[in-house]
Amino acid sequence: MNDGFPKPILTVDIVPLTVLDDRLAVLRAMRARAPFAGRAALIGGYAHLDQDAHLGETARRVLKDKAGLSDLYVEQLSTFSGALRDPRGWSASVAYFSLSPIAALEKALEKDGLELVPVEAAEGMPFDHDQILRAALERLRGKGGYSDLPARLLPGEFSLAQLHQVYQIALGELINIDAFRRKALERDFLQATGEKRREAGANRPSALYRLKEGYSVFDRSL
């Protein structure tokens, strides 16, 4: 029904984050059409009212359709809106971010027009995508210290040394490794696999862990 009111553009934009060469990196797409054709931007798309039950479903559909990605950890970030963010008209975008080990993005990296770049090299994107990326990094760094969020950048099984390293990368700060190991075991979000693996340069094999089911938030930071 046309009630005479103008309709805003409604989209989702997604910030897929991973770790590449010990640095946070973001997956971007080269825009094929105007506006900003030929420029790298966040992966995004329109809400399909006839397909999507809610915008979380839209985000997962867009990741699947445009990057061939599924089964990623996806979290809603914020809403970005206004008359000036999109030259096509007044628009609202609900932004999401995803966290995954780099192996989970292999299908996307095989597609033309998709690229993985360090987050600090990703500035200069069209729309307000720089702002959305900054908000995703702020969420990761702010929430990561008291949750298992950074661990979702790791593969299913990992050592405490790998967990320590990924927390340092995600939070952008050095963390005392001995205190970190003790706190990580105290927070009760890890499950021992019973397996061990020798890390490069290590004198003995390291015990391997996985995340427990669900999502863990701690009463104190790591």
C-alpha positions in Angstrom: 0.0 0.0 0.0 1.3 3.4 -0.9 0.5 5.8 1.9 2.2 8.8 0.3 5.3 8.6 2.6 8.7 8.3 0.9 10.4 4.9 1.7 14.0 4.8 2.9 16.7 2.5 1.4 17.1 -0.4 3.9 20.3 -2.4 3.7 22.7 -4.5 5.8 26.5 -4.0 5.8 28.8 -6.7 7.2 32.4 -6.4 8.6 33.9 -9.9 8.2 37.1 -9.9 10.4 39.9 -12.5 10.6 43.6 -12.7 11.4 46.1 -12.6 8.5 49.8 -12.6 9.2 49.2 -11.7 12.9 47.1 -8.7 11.9 43.4 -8.1 12.0 42.1 -8.1 8.4 38.7 -7.3 6.8 37.1 -8.9 3.8 35.8 -6.4 1.3 34.1 -6.5 -2.1 34.7 -4.4 -5.2 31.5 -2.6 -6.1 30.3 -3.7 -9.6 27.7 -1.0 -10.0 27.1 2.7 -9.3 27.3 4.5 -7.0 31.1 4.1 -6.4 31.6 1.4 -9.0 35.1 -0.1 -9.0 35.8 0.9 -5.3 36.3 -1.5 -2.5 33.6 -1.5 0.2 32.1 -3.6 2.9 30.0 -6.5 1.8 26.4 -5.4 1.9 23.0 -5.7 0.3 19.3 -4.8 0.3 16.8 -6.4 2.7 14.5 -8.6 0.6 11.0 -8.3 2.2 9.8 -11.5 0.4 12.7 -13.6 1.6 14.1 -12.4 4.9 12.2 -13.0 8.1 14.4 -10.4 9.9 17.6 -8.5 9.2 19.8 -11.1 10.9 18.6 -13.4 8.2 19.4 -10.7 5.6 23.0 -10.5 6.8 23.5 -14.2 6.6 21.9 -14.3 3.1 24.1 -11.5 1.8 27.2 -13.3 3.1 26.1 -16.4 1.4 25.1 -14.8 -1.9 28.0 -12.4 -2.3 30.9 -14.3 -0.6 29.8 -17.9 -0.5 30.1 -17.8 3.4 27.9 -19.5 5.9 28.1 -20.8 9.5 30.1 -17.7 10.7 29.8 -16.1 14.0 27.7 -12.9 13.2 26.8 -10.2 15.7 24.7 -7.1 15.2 26.7 -4.0 15.6 24.6 -0.8 15.2 22.3 1.1 12.8 23.7 3.8 10.5 21.3 6.2 8.9 20.7 9.6 7.3 20.1 11.6 4.2 23.8 12.0 3.2 25.3 8.5 3.7 24.1 7.2 0.3 23.8 9.3 -2.9 20.7 7.3 -3.9 18.6 8.8 -1.1 17.8 8.6 2.6 19.1 5.3 3.8 19.4 3.1 6.9 21.9 0.3 7.2 22.0 -2.2 10.0 25.6 -3.2 10.4 26.9 -6.6 11.5 30.3 -8.0 12.0 31.6 -11.6 11.8 34.6 -13.2 13.3 36.2 -16.3 11.8 39.5 -18.1 11.3 41.0 -17.4 7.9 40.4 -20.9 6.8 36.7 -20.2 7.0 37.1 -17.5 4.4 38.8 -19.6 1.7 35.7 -19.9 -0.4 35.3 -16.1 -0.5 38.9 -15.5 -1.4 38.5 -17.7 -4.5 35.8 -15.3 -5.8 36.6 -12.5 -8.1 36.1 -9.0 -6.7 36.7 -10.0 -3.0 39.8 -9.0 -1.1 41.3 -9.4 2.4 43.2 -6.4 3.7 44.6 -5.3 7.0 42.1 -3.1 8.9 44.5 -0.2 9.0 44.8 -0.3 5.2 41.1 -0.3 4.6 40.3 3.4 5.0 38.9 5.4 2.2 35.8 3.2 1.6 32.6 4.8 0.2 29.4 5.5 2.0 30.1 5.5 5.8 31.9 2.2 5.7 35.0 3.6 7.4 32.8 4.5 10.3 31.2 1.1 10.4 34.6 -0.6 10.4 35.8 1.6 13.2 32.7 0.7 15.2 33.3 -3.0 14.7 36.9 -2.7 15.9 35.7 -0.7 18.9 33.2 -3.4 19.7 35.8 -6.1 19.4 38.3 -4.3 21.6 35.8 -3.1 24.1 33.9 -6.4 24.5 36.8 -8.7 23.8 38.5 -8.2 27.2 35.6 -9.7 29.1 34.2 -12.3 26.7 35.3 -15.1 24.4 34.8 -13.0 21.3 38.4 -12.9 20.2 38.7 -16.7 20.4 36.2 -16.9 17.5 39.1 -15.8 15.3 40.8 -19.1 16.0 40.2 -22.6 14.4 38.2 -25.1 16.4 41.2 -26.4 18.4 43.9 -24.1 19.7 46.6 -23.9 22.3 46.7 -21.3 25.1 49.7 -19.7 23.4 47.5 -19.2 20.2 44.6 -17.9 22.4 47.0 -15.4 24.1 48.3 -14.2 20.7 44.8 -13.7 19.2 43.6 -11.7 22.3 46.7 -9.4 21.9 45.9 -8.9 18.2 42.1 -8.4 18.8 42.6 -6.0 21.7 45.6 -4.2 20.2 47.7 -4.5 23.4 50.4 -6.6 25.0 49.1 -9.0 27.7 51.2 -10.8 30.2 51.2 -14.4 29.1 51.4 -16.1 32.5 48.6 -14.0 34.0 46.5 -14.6 30.8 46.9 -18.4 30.9 45.8 -18.4 34.6 42.8 -16.1 34.0 41.7 -18.0 30.8 41.5 -21.3 32.7 39.7 -19.6 35.7 37.0 -18.1 33.4 35.7 -21.5 32.5 35.0 -20.9 28.9 37.5 -23.5 27.5 37.2 -27.2 27.2 40.3 -29.4 27.0 40.3 -31.7 24.0 42.7 -34.2 25.5 45.0 -33.7 22.5 48.4 -32.1 22.3 50.4 -30.4 19.5 54.0 -29.2 19.3 54.1 -25.5 18.4 56.9 -24.0 16.3 59.9 -23.3 18.6 58.3 -25.0 21.6 60.2 -27.5 23.7 57.2 -29.7 24.4 53.7 -30.3 23.0 51.0 -27.9 24.1 47.5 -29.0 25.3 44.7 -28.1 23.0 41.4 -26.5 23.9 38.1 -25.6 22.2 35.4 -23.1 23.2 32.5 -24.4 25.3 29.1 -24.3 23.7 27.3 -21.0 23.8 28.7 -17.5 24.3 30.7 -16.6 27.4 30.9 -13.2 29.1 33.1 -12.9 32.2 32.6 -11.0 35.4 36.2 -9.8 35.2 38.4 -9.1 32.2 41.1 -11.4 31.0 
